[in-house]
Amino acid sequence: MKYMLLVYLDEKALTESDREICYVESAQLAREIHASGQYLEAAPLHPVSTATSVRMREGKRLVTDGPFAETREQLGGYYLVDAKDLDEAVNIAGRIPPAKFGTIEIRPVMEIPGLPTD
């Protein structure tokens, strides 16, 4: 089953040096997950200040700068993995370096017919 591991953290929790170390550690983890056959995709996101939110209300599009919600922790990146079950996904999530500073949310990915595969 595919699981999306969403990385949430306070963007200000890391210094630039800490962030670079985190990227190196995250890339190493991605290589380890890839070697086990569980890696599908991973990427950090640009800062929340670059976010744009789109809402459709009563047939009208509302576009605003910024994230969907103001919170202490922001969505900072993700891993998409193939794990046999939630326990295996939890084990992978616990190895993600930003888990030391923030939260990793695990969500099973719904597979619906009709979506392009490549």
Phi, psi and omega per residue, in radians:
M1 nan 2.519 3.096
K2 -1.498 2.417 3.069
Y3 -2.232 2.389 3.020
M4 -1.689 2.138 3.106
L5 -1.841 1.817 -3.070
L6 -1.590 2.242 -3.074
V7 -1.703 2.028 3.089
Y8 -2.000 2.309 3.051
L9 -2.782 2.818 3.047
D10 -1.305 2.059 -3.090
E11 -0.999 -0.444 -3.104
K12 -1.549 -0.001 -3.093
A13 -1.288 -0.353 -3.081
L14 -2.004 2.429 2.973
T15 -1.318 2.933 3.118
E16 -1.057 -0.677 3.113
S17 -1.138 -0.777 3.097
D18 -1.076 -0.680 -3.136
R19 -1.107 -0.756 3.125
E20 -1.099 -0.732 3.089
I21 -1.081 -0.733 3.129
C22 -1.077 -0.710 3.104
Y23 -1.089 -0.751 3.133
V24 -1.108 -0.812 3.135
E25 -1.123 -0.664 3.138
S26 -1.168 -0.693 3.099
A27 -1.130 -0.682 3.101
Q28 -1.105 -0.770 3.105
L29 -1.072 -0.742 3.128
A30 -1.044 -0.691 3.100
R31 -1.136 -0.692 3.111
E32 -1.125 -0.779 3.126
I33 -1.132 -0.676 3.107
H34 -1.077 -0.757 -3.134
A35 -1.088 -0.515 3.133
S36 -1.491 -0.083 3.136
G37 1.476 0.155 -3.084
Q38 -1.735 -0.243 -3.068
Y39 -1.316 2.292 3.030
L40 -2.044 -0.735 -3.116
E41 -3.038 2.701 3.046
A42 -2.789 2.622 3.067
A43 -2.946 2.498 2.956
P44 -1.385 2.817 3.082
L45 -1.884 2.682 3.038
H46 -1.132 2.846 -3.109
P47 -0.966 2.705 -3.111
V48 -1.036 -0.415 3.121
S49 -1.128 -0.289 3.121
T50 -1.631 -0.037 -3.061
A51 -1.274 2.615 3.004
T52 -2.289 2.353 3.136
S53 -1.965 2.436 3.134
V54 -2.133 2.283 3.075
R55 -2.275 2.474 3.040
M56 -1.920 2.120 3.141
R57 -2.316 2.153 3.111
E58 0.899 0.736 3.095
G59 1.351 0.054 -3.127
K60 -1.967 2.443 3.127
R61 -1.576 2.264 3.068
L62 -2.018 2.049 -3.132
V63 -1.946 2.207 3.129
T64 -2.284 2.633 3.041
D65 -1.300 2.530 3.043
G66 1.783 3.045 -3.087
P67 -1.325 3.005 3.139
F68 -1.042 -0.750 -3.084
A69 -2.430 2.624 3.055
E70 -1.518 2.014 3.122
T71 -2.438 2.937 3.120
R72 -1.215 -0.645 3.120
E73 -1.888 2.437 3.134
Q74 -2.007 2.730 3.048
L75 -1.180 2.082 -3.051
G76 -1.938 -0.235 -3.126
G77 2.956 -3.030 -3.101
Y78 -2.739 2.793 2.925
Y79 -2.204 2.397 3.002
L80 -1.976 2.069 -3.050
V81 -2.223 2.813 3.043
D82 -1.941 1.927 -3.101
A83 -2.182 2.610 -3.083
K84 -1.212 -0.485 -3.141
D85 -2.848 3.119 -3.110
L86 -1.072 -0.686 -3.141
D87 -1.009 -0.751 3.124
E88 -1.161 -0.682 3.085
A89 -1.116 -0.687 3.095
V90 -1.091 -0.727 3.118
N91 -1.090 -0.721 3.094
I92 -1.147 -0.790 -3.122
A93 -1.014 -0.661 3.139
G94 -1.162 -0.309 3.133
R95 -1.602 -0.163 -3.121
I96 -1.236 2.141 -3.035
P97 -0.899 -0.754 3.140
P98 -1.136 -0.156 3.078
A99 -1.059 -0.389 3.123
K100 -1.250 -0.369 -3.062
F101 -2.013 -0.393 -3.019
G102 -2.432 -2.428 -3.052
T103 -2.328 2.471 3.011
I104 -1.953 2.018 3.103
E105 -1.630 2.296 -3.120
I106 -1.883 2.205 3.127
R107 -2.327 2.204 3.032
P108 -1.114 2.484 3.131
V109 -1.617 2.224 3.084
M110 -1.377 2.333 3.071
E111 -1.886 1.966 -3.109
I112 -1.989 2.545 -3.132
P113 -1.168 2.614 3.051
G114 1.710 -0.169 3.113
L115 -1.423 2.499 3.100
P116 -1.141 2.567 -3.125
T117 -1.773 -0.389 3.071
D118 -2.647 nan nan
